[in-house]
Amino acid sequence: MKKFISKFVCVIMATCLFSCAEDSDLLKDVPLTGNITGVVKDATDGHLLSTVNVSLTPDNKSCVTDNDGSFNFKALKSGSYTLAFKKVGYDDAVRTVEVKAGETIDASVTMSAKAAFAISTNSLDFGDMNANMSFVVVNNSDAQTSWEIKNVPAWASFSQTSGTVSAQGSSSISVMVNRDKVDYGEYTQNVVINYKGKSEGSVTVTLSMKK
């Protein structure tokens, strides 16, 4: 009887060991990480964008898109990740995705090109107290751009009314109002800024004040 019990115990132990070994082999095949991949395209015509800087948080990883606009991050732990996309001449883009073990997530995005010439604000409201405010002209193109301010009211003056901005450059312009030149009331004037470079056109900034 004792021999039978001893043999029975040995069989059970061997079976358990074999089962554990099988479970261990199965666990080795279970993926523990996931991947993020995708492409970046221009929002207007869909062409692929290369040299886009793509940063990943919270892992603090980064890469640059290839000529085919592609990017990828491999072997990521499961969880939420935020991707930030930056390229000169384009508005930044952000996307958040959820990574799961064993899966590859598509995080493709489109990016919008910035206007060739832009200003930091389209409205300056001086109210009844402010006398000096400023705005910035920005050249988002890859060529020098000239600009000129028109339609300036008698009660306002600009630190400069014409100039040039280098490629990918910017320039700050101060605006002063002189309430001594007007009667009591509210005043509004649309000032036009004409620009010419790789492209040409105009933008408008609205000046407002009270006396």
HELIX and SHEET records of a PDB file:
HELIX    1   1 LYS A    2  LYS A   28  1                                  27    
HELIX    2   2 ARG A  179  LYS A  181  5                                   3    
SHEET    1   A 3 SER A  70  LEU A  76  0                                        
SHEET    2   A 3 GLY A  34  ASP A  42 -1                                        
SHEET    3   A 3 THR A 104  ASP A 106  1                                        
SHEET    1   B 3 SER A  70  LEU A  76  0                                        
SHEET    2   B 3 GLY A  34  ASP A  42 -1                                        
SHEET    3   B 3 VAL A 109  MET A 111  1                                        
SHEET    1   C 4 LYS A  61  VAL A  64  0                                        
SHEET    2   C 4 ASN A  53  THR A  57 -1                                        
SHEET    3   C 4 GLY A  79  LYS A  86 -1                                        
SHEET    4   C 4 ALA A  93  VAL A  99 -1                                        
SHEET    1   D 4 PHE A 117  ILE A 119  0                                        
SHEET    2   D 4 ASN A 132  ASN A 139 -1                                        
SHEET    3   D 4 SER A 170  VAL A 177 -1                                        
SHEET    4   D 4 ALA A 156  PHE A 158 -1                                        
SHEET    1   E 5 SER A 123  ASP A 125  0                                        
SHEET    2   E 5 GLU A 200  LYS A 210  1                                        
SHEET    3   E 5 GLU A 186  LYS A 196 -1                                        
SHEET    4   E 5 THR A 145  LYS A 150 -1                                        
SHEET    5   E 5 SER A 162  VAL A 165 -1                                        
END                                                                             
